């Protein structure tokens, strides 16, 4: 019988069921800033129940080893959490995804090398066919998650160019490697280790002849390779989708390893993470008017160099000061603030909230407009505004607020370039054409905070809003500019 094991006690199944329900409640809570803290608590309680139950029912290691591992991992996590900046959250998420993928690979390798200990082999040491499916899929998805997350981390952290790195014949290479992985998985699953029964002194001896090992290792190596190859061509503008996609991959890798370990909690958790990540990836792609396949194919923004070259200082634009911006907003009836990655880099969210509070004291209506792919990961701007205690009822998603720009007196854009670029609506040759954007240009006055006119956005596309008659460019570090505006408002 495959996966032969003692019957799981009823209380264990109940504990795993409770943890699964708590994980679902956690995801539900995280869907809204108002309930996000409660969602986090549900997730923490559910994980604690799952971990304790697993430790009580599986002799995975001695107690000192377990405590030591928890201390090392927990200490490292505490250290990172204390030191990490909110601006570095996207690359931190990518790094965590890589660890999940690597863990899946290591578990798979351990199970392959010692299948008897994992209960996935017969008395002769032959791995069951269904276990071969679980193993091969788990290590493949885990390896892709690891190597892809490493590349995403390097791009987000600035160690590698955010521009697409286009290899010659990349599509042919990627398809060939993927096809090779699929063929090898099929061969590995169908491969039956031949067993010879030898009679010696009247006793029967089983001799297992394992000749399929090279297939397993080839799957691991090719999967590591395809992870690199898939993410390298993807440009920075698609990074939010990449982070979401890798999150989904990590969930499916965990679920596959859950089957190998015969752990219900891992299967439930992995399936929840995998499916929610896939749904989020779809939502992100829809927000960018791009298909999931086109993102995976990579190369976004590859042809934008010519568009950005020669732009900026060579064209006429109006430049303003903090005093000018304060005067305009103080005399406005409504201001819509559009945060972007520039706000995150300069850590301007607290100063921005202070600016909003001062404007509200002057009787100005203040709202925040969030684009789904603003920043470098899903929900990046929402997290930063929540950290600055911006009221939840003042924060609106694109589809809820886009129609209000035409009636707004001021659109205050702070470091959001690509998601406010009207070329997405008008220029069919633009690489961002078709992506829904915030209609900031329709406001009576656009105040655009940007460090300089010398650089285009992360997608490499110049923004026509910079040069419109109703736009005033505020060229400075975002936090310094907002601090200066706050001082001017306070006078």
Secondary structure, DSSP 8 states (H G I E B T S, - for coil): -TT------HHHHHHHHHHHHHHHHHHHHHTSGGGHHHHHHHHHHHHHHHHHHHHHH---S-HHHHHHHHHHHHHHHHHHHHH--GGGHHHHHHHHHHHHHHHHHHHHHHHHHTHHHHT-B-TTS-B-HHHHHHHHHHHHHHHHHHHHHHHHHHHHTTSS-SS----TTHHHHHHHHHHHHHHHHHHHHH---EEEEEEETTEEEEEEE---HHHHHHHHHHHHHHHHHHHHT--GGGHHHHHHHHHHHHHHHHHHHHHHHT-HHHHHHHHHHHHHHHHHHHHHHHHTT--HHHHHH--TTTT-HHHHTT-STTS---B--HHHHHHHHHT-SEEEEEE-HHHHHHT-HHHHHHHHHHHHHTT-EEEEEE-TT-SSSTTHHHHHHHHTT--GGGEEEHHHHGGGGGG-SEEEEES--GGG-THHHH-TTSTTTT-----GGGSSEEEEEES-SS---TTS---GGGGSTTEEEEES-HHHHHHHHHHHHH-
